[in-house]
């Protein structure tokens, strides 16, 4: 009999921790190789974690809703015919939290906050994620030092800071204030009167409904706020005559589906035009790290897709420049279907170098999208509408009904100036207008 340690897997290059949503097996249950052991959530996507061994689950080291760093042992499996389970093993054994000392006052104090800062607070380590959340929520370092961490060696985790912020907003968390200097002649009075926590949020009045944001919406909100704080956004606009594309798609969509078994939408055609434009303006396909501009040689196009909850996620088409129109169509359809059915894998949302969002799907003519960090640009395409347009012909100008679409490009002005941004956007529009209506499928 041997014991195998199962660790929290690395779900992507930028993911350092994951939240346990649900254990699908209990201690004492048998499990097969690659059978789902638990469901986890990262800041990108929810996913199932399969077992890397076959045997009996003998230990489960973390509870549901615990935030666990990548590489940490989360469970143990005994393999072999003699595998057995200790009868006193709990279903979800986690290290017991140390009880906080009872405060002298009778006011309610959340268990996750110490009554006084730790004496060794100067040596505390705070991850960049925790510091970013604290900064965006207005949590000072003095407040941060009051939080008792549940991570390794008392480290404050993402879950700890989010719980603290939530309790503070609901009025159940005391807000630390900087100590005012006390004059030498002023007597110090120790009060035994219970201290009421001060709420820092207003109470809505009138006929309202209060809806707490779900986990995904909180992450989206945090991602958007950070993007606006990181990149100076500039948005340029243009329009494209996509009449040839509309007519071509109407003509070939039925034979295309019969030939390839896939329905063709406008999205793969837009992606094809973006890829061709990026090849001419590679600086759009970059990111900024410190003072270094990292120009990406791979062209990985993210596309905003709707989840069943109504939230948006951005799955990525890897190496889009190596795929023909059928390959792009197949991948677009697969990722969109998996997004709608919550079957996206963490890797499906990693590695994007440029993002496309179709605001026209929801009826908008145009939009000013927020950059998907750490990328430097994002393109929004609006609804395709018939409009009278002036066309230049050999016989003179004429007015004709054309299928028109607005395009808007938001870009990071630290790297992309107006000339580059406008030139790239114009090239995308030109690519769409140059589409060959006699193209074979």
TIGUTI-189052 format. One record per atom (N, C-alpha, C, O): x, y, z. Coordinates in steps of 0.1 Angstrom, whole numbers, plus 2048, in hexadecimal, padded with zeros to 3 digits. Layout:
# residues N
XYZ;...
# end
This chain:
# residues 441
8087F4800;800800800;80980C800;81380D807;8058167F8;80D8237F7;80382E7F8;7F782D7F5;80883A7FD;8008467FF;8048507F5;8108537F4;7FB8557ED;7FE85F7E3;7F886D7E8;7ED86E7EB;8018777E7;7FD8847EA;7F788B7DE;7FD88B7D3;7EB8907DF;7E58987D4;7E68A77D7;7E38AB7E2;7EC8AE7CD;7EF8BD7D0;7E58C57C7;7E08C17BD;7E48D27CC;7DC8DB7C4;7E48DE7B7;7EF8E37B7;7DE8DA7AB;7E58DC79F;7E68EA79A;7DF8F379E;7F18ED792;7F28FA78C;7E98FB780;7EB8F3777;7DF904781;7D5905777;7D891076C;7CF912764;7E391676C;7E6920763;7F3928767;7F7927773;7F992F75E;806935761;80594076B;80F942772;7FA94676C;7F9952776;7F094E782;7EE95778B;7EC941783;7E393D78F;7EC93779A;7F392D797;7EB93D7A5;7F39397B1;7EB9327BC;7F192C7C5;7DE9337BB;7D692D7C5;7C892A7C0;7C492F7B5;7C09217C6;7B391E7C2;7AA91C7CE;7AF9187D9;79D91E7CC;79391C7D7;78C90E7D5;78890B7CA;78B9077DF;7858FA7DE;7768FC7DF;7709017E9;76E8F87D5;7608FA7D4;7598EE7DA;74F8F07E2;75D8E27D6;7568D67DA;75F8CA7D9;7668C87D0;75E8C27E4;7648B47E3;75A8AA7DE;74F8A97E3;75E8A37D4;7548997CE;75688C7D4;74F8827D2;76188A7DC;76487E7E3;7668817F2;76B88C7F6;7628777FB;765879809;77086F80D;773866806;775871819;77E86781F;778859820;76D858825;77F84F81B;77A84281B;77483E80D;77283280B;772847804;76D8447F7;77883F7EE;7838437EF;7758367E5;77E8317DB;77E83B7CF;7738417CD;78983C7C9;78A8457BD;79383F7B3;79D8397B6;78F8427A6;79783C79B;7A0847795;79E853798;7AA84378E;7B284C787;7AA85577E;7A2851776;7AD86277F;7A786D776;79886F77A;791877773;793869785;78586C789;786879791;79087C798;77B881790;77B88E796;77B88D7A6;7738857AB;7858937AC;7868937BA;7808A07C1;77989F7CB;7818AB7BA;77C8B87C0;77A8C27B5;77F8C07AA;7728CC7B8;7708D77AE;7778E47B5;7758E67C1;77E8EB7AC;7858F77B1;7819037A9;77C90279E;78490F7AE;78291B7A7;78F9247A8;7949257B3;79392979D;79E93279C;799940799;78D942797;7A294A797;79D957793;79A958784;79796277F;79B94C77D;79994B76F;78C94376C;784948764;78B937772;78192E76E;77F923778;789920780;77391D779;771911782;77590577A;77590476E;77A8FB782;77F8EF77B;77E8E3785;77D8E4791;77E8D777F;77E8CA786;78C8C5787;7948C677D;7908C0793;79E8BA794;79D8AB795;7968A679E;7A38A478C;7A289578C;7AD890795;7B7896799;7AB88379A;7B487C7A2;7C087879A;7BE87378E;7CC87879F;7D8873798;7DB86579C;7E6860799;7D385F7A4;7D58517A9;7C884A7AB;7BE8507AC;7C983D7AC;7BD8357AF;7BF82F7BD;7CA82A7C0;7B482F7C5;7B58297D2;7AA82E7DB;79F8307D7;7AD82F7E8;7A38347F2;7A88427F8;7B38447FB;79E84B7F8;7A18587FE;7A385780D;799853814;7AF859812;7B1858820;7B2865828;7AF866834;7B5870821;7B587D827;7B188881E;7B4888812;7A9891823;7A589D81C;7AA8A9825;7A48AA830;7B38B1821;7BA8BA829;7B48C882A;7B88D0832;7AB8CB821;7A58D8820;7968D781F;7918CD819;78F8E1824;7818E2823;77C8EA817;7848F0810;76F8E8813;76A8F0809;76A8FF80C;769903818;76D907802;76F916803;77D91A808;77F926809;78591080B;79391380E;79B918802;7999127F7;7A3922803;7AC9267F9;7BA9207FB;7C0921805;7BE9187F1;7CA9107F2;7D49147E7;7D19157DC;7E19167EC;7EB9197E2;7EE90D7D9;7ED9027DD;7F29107CD;7F69067C3;8028FE7C9;80B9047CF;8028F17C7;80D8E87CC;80B8E37DA;8138DB7DE;8008E77E1;7FE8E37EF;7F68D57EE;7ED8D37E6;7FA8CC7F7;7F48BF7F8;7E58C27FD;7E38C8808;7DC8BD7F6;7CE8BF7FA;7C78B27FE;7BC8B2805;7CC8A67FA;7C689A7FE;7D088F7FC;7DA8907F6;7CD883803;7D6877801;7CE86B7FE;7C2869802;7D38637F5;7CD8577F0;7D684B7F3;7E284B7F0;7D08407F9;7D78347FB;7D482A7F0;7C88287ED;7DE8267EA;7DC81C7DF;7E180E7E3;7EA80D7EC;7DB8047DD;7DE7F67E1;7D37EF7E7;7C97F57EC;7D47E27E7;7C87DA7EC;7C67DC7FB;7BA7DA7FF;7D07DF802;7CE7E0811;7CB7EE815;7CC7F1821;7C87F780C;7C5805810;7B9805819;7AF7FF816;7BB80D824;7B080E82E;7AF81C832;7B9824830;7A481F839;7A282D83D;7A182D84C;799826852;7A8836853;7A7838861;79883B865;79284485E;79383486E;784836872;782844877;776849877;78C84A87D;78A857883;78D86387A;78E86E87E;79086086D;79486B864;787873860;77E86E85B;788880862;77C88985F;77B88A850;785888848;76F88E84B;76D88F83D;77589A836;77989A82B;7778A583E;77F8B0838;7878B6843;7848C084A;7938B0845;79C8B4850;7A48BF84C;7AC8BE842;7A38CA853;7AB8D6850;7B28DB85D;7AC8D8867;7BD8E185C;7C38E6868;7BA8EF870;7B48F886A;7B98EC87D;7AF8F4885;7B4902887;7C090488A;7AC90C885;7B0919886;7B291D895;7AB91889E;7BC925898;7BF92A8A5;7B49348A9;7B293E8A2;7AE9328B5;7A493B8B9;7AA9488BD;7B49498C3;7A39528B9;7A79608BB;7A49638CA;79A95F8CF;7AD96B8D1;7AA96F8DF;79E9778E0;79B97F8D7;7969748EB;78A97B8ED;78C98A8F0;79498D8FA;7879938E9;7899A18EB;7829A68F8;7799A08FD;7889B18FE;7829B690A;7749BC909;76C9BC912;7729C18FD;7659C88FB;75B9BD8F6;75F9B28F2;74E9C18F7;7449B78F3;73E9B98E5;7359B28E1;7449C38DE;7409C58D0;7439B98C7;74E9B38CA;73B9B68BD;73E9AB8B5;74A9AD8AC;74B9B88A5;7549A48AD;7609A68A5;76299989D;76198E8A2;76499B890;76598F887;77198788B;77C98C88F;77097988A;77B97088E;787972886;79296E88A;78697787A;792977871;79B983874;7A598586D;79898C87E;7A0997881;7A499788F;79C995898;7B1999891;7B699989F;7B29A68A5;7B09B089F;7B29A68B3;7AF9B28BA;7BA9BC8BA;7B89C88BB;7C79B88B8;7D29C18B7;7DB9BC8AC;7DB9B08A9;7E39C58A6;7EC9C089C;7F79B78A2;7FB9B88AD;7FB9AD899;8059A489E;8129AB8A0;8169B4899;81A9A68AA;8269AD8AE;8319AB8A3;83A9B38A2;82F9A089A;83999E890;8339A2882;83699C878;8299AC882;8229AF876;82C9B486B;8299B385F;8389BA870;8419BF866;8479B485D;84B9B7852;8469A8862;84C99D85B;842995853;84598B84C;83599A853;82B99384C;82D99483D;83199F838;82998A836;82A98A827;81C98B821;813984825;81A995818;80D996811;810994802;81899B7FC;80898C7FC;8099897EE;8059957E6;7FD99D7EB;80A9977DA;8059A27D1;7F69A27D0;7F09AD7CF;7F09967CF;7E19967CD;7DA99C7D9;7D19A47D8;7DF9987E5;7D999E7F2;7DB9AD7F2;7D29B47F6;7E79B17EF;7EA9C07EF;7E29C77E5;7DD9D37E8;7DF9C17D9;7D79C87CF;7C99C97D3;7C29D47D2;7C39BF7D9;7B69BF7DE;7B49C97EA;7AB9D17EA;7BE9C97F3;7BE9D37FE;7BE9E17F8;7B79EA7FD;7C79E47EE;7C89F17E9;7BB9F67E2;7B6A017E4;7B59EC7DA;7A89F07D3;79D9F27DC;7939F97D9;79D9EC7E8;7929EC7F2;7959F77FC;78C9F9805;7A09FE7FC;7A3A08806;7A7A03813;7A4A0981D;7AC9F7814;7B19F0820;7BF9F5823;7C89F181B;7C29FC82E;7CFA01831;7D89F5836;7D39EB83A;7E59F8837;7EE9EE83C;7EB9EB84B;7EC9E0850;7E69F6852;7E39F3860;7D79EA862;7D79E286B;7CE9EB859;7C29E2859;7C79D4854;7C39CA85A;7CF9D384A;7D49C7845;7DB9BF850;7DA9B2850;7E29C6858;7EA9BF863;7E19B986E;7E59B1876;7D49BE86E;7CB9B9878;7C49AC874;7BF9A587C;7C69A8867;7BF99C862;7C7990866;7D398F863;7C198786C;7C797A86F;7C6971863;7BB96D85F;7D296E85D;7D2965851;7D0957854;7D395285E;7C995084B;7C794284C;7D093A843;7CF92D842;7D994183C;7E393A834;7EF93483B;7EF935848;7F892F834;80492983A;80C934842;80E93F83E;80F93084F;816939858;80E94685A;81495185C;80194585A;7F995185D;7F895B851;7F4966853;7FB956845;7FB95F83A;7ED963836;7E495B837;7EA970833;7DD97582F;7DB971821;7E2974818;7D096981F;7CD964811;7C396D80B;7BD976811;7C096A7FE;7B69727F6;7A99707FD;7A197A7FE;7A6964802;799962809;79896B815;78D970818;7A396C81D;7A3974829;7A0982827;79798882D;7A698881D;7A599681A;797999814;7909A3818;79299080C;784991806;77A990811;770998812;77B98781B;772986826;77299282F;768997833;77E997831;7809A3839;7789AF833;7719B683A;77B9B1826;7749BC81F;7659BB81F;75E9C4821;7609AE81D;7529AC81D;74C9AF82B;7419B582C;7539AB836;74E9AD843;74E9BC847;7469C284E;7599C3842;75A9D1844;74F9D983E;7499E2843;74B9D5831;7419DC82A;7339D9830;72A9E2830;7319CD836;7249CA83C;7239D084A;7189CF850;72E9D684F;72D9DC85C;7309D3868;72E9D7873;7359C7865;7389BE870;7479BD873;74B9B687B;74E9C686C;75D9C686E;7619D4873;75E9DE86C;7689D587E;76D9E2882;7789E7879;7809DF874;7779F4876;7819FA86D;78CA00875;789A0987D;7989FC872;7A4A02879;7A6A11875;7A5A14869;7A8A1987E;7ABA2787B;7B8A2B881;7BCA2588B;7C0A3487A;7CDA3787F;7CCA3E88D;7C3A46890;7D5A3A896;7D4A3F8A4;7D8A4E8A4;7E2A5289E;7D0A568AB;7D2A658AC;7DDA678B7;7DCA608C1;7E6A708B5;7F0A738BF;7E9A788CC;7DFA808CB;7EDA748D7;7E7A778E4;7F1A818EB;7FCA7F8ED;7EBA8D8EF;7F3A978F6;7F7A92903;7F0A8A90A;803A97908;808A92915;7FFA95921;7FFA8E92A;7F7AA0920;7EFAA492B;7E1A9E92A;7D9AA0933;7DFA96920;7D1A9091E;7D1A83925;7D9A7A923;7C7A8192F;7C6A74936;7C2A6992D;7B9A6C924;7C7A5D92F;7C3A52927;7B8A4B92E;7B9A46939;7ACA49927;7A1A4392E;79EA36927;79DA3591B;79DA2B92E;79AA1E929;78BA1B92A;786A1B935;784A1A91F;776A1891F;772A0A91F;778A02918;768A06927;7639F8927;7559F8920;74F9ED920;751A03919;745A03912;7469FB905;7509FD8FE;73D9F3902;73E9EB8F5;73F9F48E9;7389FF8E8;7489F18E0;74A9F98D4;7429F48C8;7439E88C5;7399FC8C3;7319F88B7;7399F98AA;73FA048A8;7399EF8A2;7409F1895;73A9FB88C;72E9FD88C;742A02885;73DA0D87C;73DA0886E;747A04868;731A09868;72FA0485A;734A10851;731A1B853;73BA0C846;740A1683D;739A16830;73DA1B826;72DA10830;724A0F824;717A16827;712A15833;711A1B81E;704A21820;6F9A1781E;6FBA0D817;6EEA18825;6E3A0F825;6D9A1481A;6D4A1F81A;6D7A0B80F;6CEA0F804;6C0A1180A;6BBA0A812;6B9A1B804;6ACA1E808;6A2A1C7FC;6A7A1B7F1;696A1B7FF;68CA197F5;68AA0B7F1;68EA027F8;683A097E6;67F9FB7E2;68B9F57DA;68C9F77CE;6949EE7E0;6A09E97DA;6A29DA7DC;69B9D57E5;6AA9D47D4;6AE9C67D6;6BD9C67D7;6C49CB7CE;6C39C07E1;6D19BF7E3;6D69B27DE;6D29A77E4;6DF9B17D5;6E49A57CF;6F39A47D2;6FA9AD7CD;6F899B7D9;7069997DB;70D9947CF;70898A7C9;71899A7CB;71F9957BF;7249877C1;7299837CC;72397E7B7;7299717B8;7389727B6;73D97C7B3;73F9667B8;74D9667B8;75396B7AA;75C9727AA;74C96679F;75196A792;750979790;75997F78A;74497F794;74298D792;74C99579A;7519A0795;74F9917A6;7599987AE;7679987A7;76E9A27A7;76B98C7A1;77798B79B;77899478E;78299A78B;76C994787;76C99D77B;76D9AB77F;7749B3779;7669AF78A;7679BD78E;7759C1792;77A9CB78F;77B9B8799;7899BA79E;7939BC792;79B9C4791;7919B3788;7999B377C;7979C0774;7A19C576F;78B9C5773;7889D176C;78E9DD773;7949E676C;78C9DE780;7929E9787;7A19E9786;7A79F4784;7A79DE787;7B69DD786;7BA9E2778;7C59E8777;7B39DE76E;7B79E1760;7B69F075E;7C09F6759;7AC9F7763;7ABA05762;7B5A0C76A;7BAA17766;7B9A07775;7C3A0D77E;7D1A0A778;7DAA1277A;7D3A00770;7E09FD76A;7E3A0475D;7EDA0A75B;7D9A04754;7DBA09746;7D3A16744;7C7A16746;7DAA2073F;7D3A2C73A;7CCA2872D;7D2A26723;7BFA2772E;7B7A22722;7B4A2E718;7B0A3971C;7B6A2A70B;7B1A33701;7A9A2A6F7;7ADA1F6F5;79EA306F2;796A286E9;795A2F6DB;791A3B6DB;797A286D1;795A2E6C3;78AA266BC;787A1B6BF;783A2D6B3;777A276AC;779A2869D;780A31698;773A1E696;772A1F688;766A17684;75FA1168D;763A16677;758A0E672;75CA06666;766A0A65F;7569FB664;7599F2658;74D9EE651;7429EC657;74E9EE644;7439E963B;7459DA63A;74F9D5633;73D9D2641;73E9C3641;7339BD638;7309B163A;72F9C462E;7249BE625;7299B261E;7219A861E;7359B161A;73B9A5613;73B99961C;73898E618;73E99C629;73F991633;73198C636;72F980636;727995638;71A99163B;71498962F;70E97E631;71698D623;710986618;717979616;71096F612;724978618;72B96C616;727961620;72595661D;72696662D;72295D637;713958635;71194C637;70A960631;6FD95C62E;6FC951623;6F4949623;706953619;70694A60E;70C93C612;70793260D;71693C61A;71E92F61D;71B92862A;72091D62C;71392F633;711929640;70B91B640;70F913648;702918637;6FC90B637;706901631;7088F6637;70C903625;7168FA620;7228F8629;7288EE62A;726903630;73190263A;72E8F8645;7368F0649;7228F964B;71E8F0655;71D8E2650;7218D9658;7188E0644;7178D263F;7258CC63C;7278C063F;72F8D5638;73C8D0635;7448CD642;74B8C3642;7448D764B;74C8D6657;7458D2664;74C8CE66E;7388D2664;7318CF670;7318DA67B;72F8D8686;7358E6676;7368F267F;72E8FE67A;72E90066E;727905683;72191167E;72B91D67F;73291F688;72B924674;73492F673;72E93C677;723940672;734943680;72F950685;73995B680;742958678;736967683;73F97267F;74C972687;756978683;74C96C693;75896D69C;764968696;76E96F696;76595C690;77195868A;77696167E;78296267C;76D967677;77197066D;77797C673;78198266D;77298167E;77898D685;78698968A;78F991688;78797E690;794979695;79E97868A;7AA97C68C;79A97367F;7A3972673;7A898066F;7B498166C;7A098A66F;7A499766B;7AD99D676;7B79A4672;7AA99B683;7B399F68D;7C199A68C;7CB9A168E;7C298D68A;7CF986689;7D798C67D;7E398F67F;7D098E672;7D8994667;7DD9A266A;7E79A6665;7D59AA671;7D99B7675;7E49B767F;7ED9C067F;7E49AE689;7EE9AC693;7FC9A968C;8069AE690;7FB9A1682;80899E67A;80E9AB675;81B9AC673;8069B5671;80C9C266C;80F9CB677;8179D4675;8089CA683;80B9D368E;80E9CA69B;8059CA6A4;8199C469C;81C9BA6A7;81C9C06B5;81B9B96BE;81E9CE6B6;81F9D46C3;8119D36CA;8119D56D6;8079D16C2;7F99D06C9;7F99C36D1;7F19C26DA;8019B96CD;8019AC6D3;80C9AB6DD;8159A36DC;80B9B36E7;8169B46F1;8119B66FF;8059B7701;81A9B7708;8179BB716;8229C371C;82D9C4716;8209C9728;82A9D172E;82E9CB73C;8269C8744;83B9C973E;8409C474A;84B9CD74F;8569CD74A;8489D6759;8519E075D;8549EA752;84A9F074D;8609EB74E;8649F4743;8669EC736;86B9F272C;8629E0736;8659D772A;8589D4723;84E9D1729;8589D6716;84C9D370D;84F9C4708;8599C2701;8459BB70B;8479AD707;83E9AB6FB;8319AB6FC;8449AA6EF;83C9A86E3;83A9996E1;8449916E1;82E9946E1;82B9866E0;82B9816D2;8259876C9;8339776D0;8339706C2;8279686C0;8239666B4;8229626CA;81595A6C8;8099646C8;80996D6CF;8009616BF;7F49696BE;7E89616C4;7E39586BD;7E59646D1;7DA95C6D8;7CF9666DA;7D096F6E2;7C49636D3;7B896D6D4;7AE9686DE;7A895D6DD;7AC9716E8;7A196E6F1;7949746EC;79397E6E5;78996C6EF;77C9716EA;7729716F6;7719666FD;76C97C6F9;76297C704;756973701;7509746F7;75396A70B;74896170A;740962716;745964721;73395F715;729960720;729952727;729948722;728954735;72694873D;717947740;71095073E;71393B745;705939749;700944753;6F4947753;70994975B;705953765;70396175F;6FE96A766;707962753;70697074D;71497774D;716981746;71D972755;72A978756;732974749;72E96B742;73C97C746;74497A73A;75297373E;757977749;75796B736;764965737;76B96672A;764967720;77896572A;78096771D;78895A71A;79495A71E;783951714;78B94570F;79494A704;7919546FD;79F942702;7A99476F9;7AB93D6EE;7AC9316F0;7AC9426E1;7AF93A6D6;7BF93B6D4;7C49456D0;7C69306D7;7D49306D7;7D992F6C8;7D39286C0;7E49366C5;7EA9366B8;7E09386AD;7DF9306A3;7D89426AE;7CD9456A5;7D3947697;7CC94568D;7DF94C696;7E594F689;7E9942681;7EC943675;7E8936687;7EB92A681;7DF92267C;7DF918676;7D392867E;7C692167B;7BF92866F;7BF93466E;7B9920667;7B192565C;7A3928661;7A192766D;79A92D659;78D93165D;785926663;77E92866D;78791A65E;78090E664;78590B672;77E90967B;79290C673;798909680;79491368B;791910696;794920687;78F92B690;780928693;77C92A69F;778925689;76A92268C;768917696;76091969F;76F90C694;76D90169D;7719046AB;76B9016B5;77C90C6AD;78190F6BA;77891A6C1;7759196CD;7739236B9;76A92D6BF;75D9266C4;7599296CF;75891D6BC;74B9166C0;74E90D6CC;74590D6D5;7599076CC;75C8FE6D8;75D9066E5;7589026EF;7659116E4;7679196F0;75A91F6F5;757920701;7529246EB;74592A6EF;73C9206F5;7359236FF;73B9146F0;73390A6F5;737906703;72F90470C;744904705;74A900712;74790B71D;745909728;748918718;745923722;737923726;734924732;72D92071D;71F920720;71C91472A;712915732;724909729;7218FD731;72A8FC73C;72B8F1743;73290673F;73B90674B;7458FB74A;7498F5754;74A8F873E;7548EE73B;7618F3737;76A8EB733;764900738;771905735;77B90073E;7798FF74A;7878FD739;7938F9742;79B906745;79A90F73E;7A2906750;7AA911754;7B3916749;7B5922746;7B990C741;7C2910737;7BB91772B;7C291E723;7AE91572A;7A791B71F;7A692A720;7A4931716;7A993072C;7A893E72E;7B6945730;7B7950734;7C193D72E;7CE942730;7D5945723;7D2940719;7DF94F724;7E8951719;7E395B70F;7EA95C704;7D8962711;7D396B706;7DC976704;7E397B70D;7DE97B6F7;7E69866F4;7DE9926EF;7E399D6EE;7D298F6EB;7C999A6E5;7BB9956E7;7B89896E6;7B199E6E9;7A399A6EC;79A9A16E3;79B9AC6E0;7909996DF;78499D6D7;77899C6DF;7759916E5;7709A66DF;7629A66E6;7589AB6DC;7599B56D6;74D9A36DB;7439A66D1;7379AC6D9;72E9A56DD;7379BA6DA;72C9C06E1;7209C16D9;7159C36DE;7219BF6CC;7169BE6C3;70C9B36C5;7019B36C2;7119A86CC;70999D6D0;6FD9A16D8;6F399B6D8;7009AC6E0;6F59B06EA;6EE9BD6E4;6E79C36EB;6F19C06D7;6EA9CB6D1;6F19D86D1;6EB9E26CC;6FD9D96D7;7049E66D8;70A9E96CB;70F9E06C4;70A9F66C7;7119FA6BB;7209FB6BD;7279F86B4;7249FF6C9;733A006CC;735A006DB;72BA016E2;7419FE6DF;7449FE6ED;752A036F0;75AA056E6;755A056FC;763A09700;7689FF70A;768A00716;76D9F3705;7719E870D;77D9EB716;7859F4713;77D9E4721;7899E572A;7939DA727;78F9CF725;7A09DE727;7AA9D5723;7AB9C972C;7AA9CB738;7AD9BD726;7AF9B172E;7BE9B0731;7C69AB729;7C19B473D;7CF9B3742;7D59A5741;7CE99B744;7E29A473E;7EC9AE73B;7ED9B272D;7F89B7729;7E39B0725;7E39B4717;7E39C3716;7E19CA720;7E59C870A;7E69D7708;7DB9DC6FF;7DA9E86FD;7D29D36FA;7C79D86F1;7BC9CE6F1;7BE9C26F3;7B09D36EE;7A49CB6ED;79B9D16E2;7999DD6E2;7959C96DA;78D9CE6CF;77E9CA6D1;77B9BE6D4;7759D46D0;7679D16D1;7619D36C3;7639DD6BC;7589CA6BF;7509CB6B3;7429CD6B6;73D9C66BF;73B9D66B0;72D9D96B3;7239D16AA;7279C96A2;7179D46AB;70C9CE6A3;70D9D2695;7119DD692;70B9C868C;70B9CB67E;6FD9D167A;6F39CA67C;6FD9DD674;6F19E3671;6F19E8662;6FB9EC65D;6E59E765C;6E49EC64E;6E39FC64F;6DAA01656;6EBA02647;6EAA11646;6EDA16638;6F4A10631;6E7A21635;6EAA27627;6F8A2D628;6FBA35630;700A2A61E;70DA2E61D;710A3460F;70BA30605;719A3E60F;71EA43602;729A3B5FD;734A39603;727A355F1;732A2D5EA;737A355DE;730A3B5D7;744A345DC;74BA3A5D1;74BA305C6;751A255C7;746A335BA;747A2B5AE;74CA325A2;74EA3E5A3;74FA2B598;754A3158C;74AA3B586;74EA4557F;73EA39588;733A42583;730A4D58D;728A5658A;737A4D598;734A585A2;730A525B0;72EA465B1;72DA5B5B9;728A565C6;71AA515C6;711A575BF;717A465CD;70AA415CE;707A3E5DD;710A3C5E5;6FAA3D5E0;6F6A395EE;6F1A2B5ED;6E9A285E4;6F6A235F6;6F2A145F5;6F0A10604;6F6A1560D;6E8A05605;6E69FF613;6F29F5615;6F49EC60D;6F99F7620;7059EF623;7049EA632;6FD9F063A;70A9DF634;70B9D9642;7179DF648;7239DD644;7159E8652;7209EF659;7219EB667;7189E766E;72E9EC66C;7319E867A;73B9F1680;7459F4679;7399F668C;7439FE693;74D9F569A;7499EA6A0;75A9F969A;7649F26A2;76A9FC6AB;76CA086A8;76E9F86B7;774A016C1;7809F96C7;77F9ED6CB;78BA006C8;7979FA6CE;79CA026DA;79FA0D6D9;79C9FB6E6;7A1A016F2;7B09FC6F3;7B29F06F2;7B9A056F6;7C7A016F7;7CEA08702;7CAA13707;7D9A02706;7E1A07711;7EBA1270C;7F4A0F704;7E8A1F710;7F0A2A70B;7FEA2A710;806A3370B;802A21719;810A2171D;818A1B712;824A1F710;812A1270A;81AA0B6FF;814A0F6F1;81CA126E8;807A106F0;801A126E3;7FCA216E2;7F4A266EA;802A286D9;7FEA366D7;7F3A376CD;7EFA2D6C8;7EEA436CB;7E2A456C2;7E5A406B4;7DCA3B6AE;7F1A426AF;7F4A3F6A2;7F4A306A0;7EDA2B696;7FAA286A9;7FAA1A6A8;7ECA146AA;7E7A0C6A2;7E5A196B4;7D7A146B7;7CEA176AB;7C6A0D6A7;7CEA236A6;7C5A2669B;7C9A1E68E;7C0A1A686;7D6A1D68C;7DBA15680;7D6A07680;7D2A01676;7D8A0168C;7D49F368E;7C59F168C;7C19E8684;7BD9FA692;7AF9F9691;7AA9FB682;7A19F467D;7B0A0467B;7ADA0666D;7B09FA665;7A99F765B;7BB9F4668;7BF9E8661;7B59DC663;7B29D5659;7B09DB66F;7A69D0671;79A9D3669;7949CA662;7969E0668;78A9E4660;78D9E1651;7849DC64A;7999E464D;79C9E263F;79C9D363C;7989CF631;7A19CA645;7A19BC643;7939B7641;7909AE639;7899BC649;77C9B8648;7759BD63B;76E9B5635;7799C9637;7739CE62A;7799C761E;7739C7613;7859C261F;78C9BB614;7879AC613;78C9A560A;77E9A861B;77A99A61B;77599660D;76D99D607;77A98B608;7769865FB;76997F5FB;768974601;75E9855F5;75197E5F5;7519725ED;74796A5ED;75B96F5E5;75C9635DC;7649585E3;76794E5DD;76795A5EF;7709505F7;76A9435F8;75E9415FA;7729385F5;76D92A5F7;76D926605;77592C60E;76591C608;765917616;76D90A617;76F904622;
# end
